[in-house]
Amino acid sequence: MCGVAIIAAFALPCWAQQATTLNGAPVQLQPYVSEPGVPQVTVNVGTPNPFGGLDGGDGTGSGSGSSSGGGSSGSSDALTTMLGTSWGAAAAADAQSIGLNASALAATCVVESGCNANVSSSGSAVGAFQMQPAAFQEGLQTALAANPALASQIVQGSAGMTDPTTEAIAASGYLVQADQTLVNAGITNPTVLDARAYYNFGPLAGAQIAQASQSDLMSQYISATAMSANNIPANETVGQWEATVSSQIGNAANQSLLS
C-alpha cells in the first residue's frame, strides 16, 4: 500500500508507512531473524487488542469531515471485484474477523491495482494493495493483535508482501488503524472515503483532509512532491479529489469503515 496518494487508478502510494500512535496496551512481539527490508512480526496469543471490541467505529466527537457518519457496511461493486480473485474470499473473511468492512479492503485494492496481485511497481510499494515495508509490518502487527489466529495464513519474510492473502491482512490492519486515528481526530463513524487520504498520505494529512472544507486546496495538506507524484493539479480542491476517488471506489465510498 501505501503511501502517496493516488488520483489515477493504480497510482502508487507512499506515505502510508508513517507511524501511528495506537491506543491500549502495547503489542508483545517475538523477534525473528528477518529478511532484509522486511522485519517479521509475531504476536503472542492473548496479546490485548489495542482497538477493543472493534464495535463499528462508534467514536465520540463531532468531526466536520465531508463524509463522516457513513452508511452501513455491506456489498459493493469493489467487493464483487475482489471476490472475483482467487484470494478475495479469504481476504474478505480475514478483514471481517478484525472488524473491518470487507468493502473497505476491496475498495483499497481496486484503487491501488485493480485487485491485481501481480501488478508491476516502481519503488518499494508492491502487491495488490501497493504497501511499502513499514506500513506492511505496522498493519500486520495491528491485525494479528486483533486476531492472532490469522498468523496461520501469513507468508513470512519479504515474500509476504507479494502474497495477496498476507498483504490483505496487513492492509486490513492498517485500515483499522485509520479508523482509530480518524475517530480520535473527531470524525464519528469514519467512512471508506474518509480513510482514503490516510492510506495514501499518512495519519496527519489523512485526518486533516477528511475534515477539510470541500473548497480547500489539496496543496494545503500535502507536499508539492506528493501532488506531482499523483498528478494532482496545483488548483485541485479537496472536493474534486474526493470526487475522483469516489468515482473509483463506487458505492463503497460512503459505507462505514468498520463492519
Secondary structure, 3 states (H helix, E strand, C coil): CCCCCCCCCCCCCCCCCCCCCCCCCCCCECCCCCECCECCCCECCCCCCCCCCCCCCCCCCCCCCCCCCCECCCCCHHHHHHHCCCCHHHHHHHHHHCCECHHHHHHHHHHHHCCCCCCCCCCCCECCCCECHHHHHHHHHHHHHHCHHHHHHCCCCHHHHHCHHHHHHHHHHHHHHHHHHHHHCCCCCCEHHHHHHHHHHCHHHHHHHHHCCCCCEHHHCCCHHHHHHCCCCCCCEHHHHHHHHHHHHHHHCCEECEC
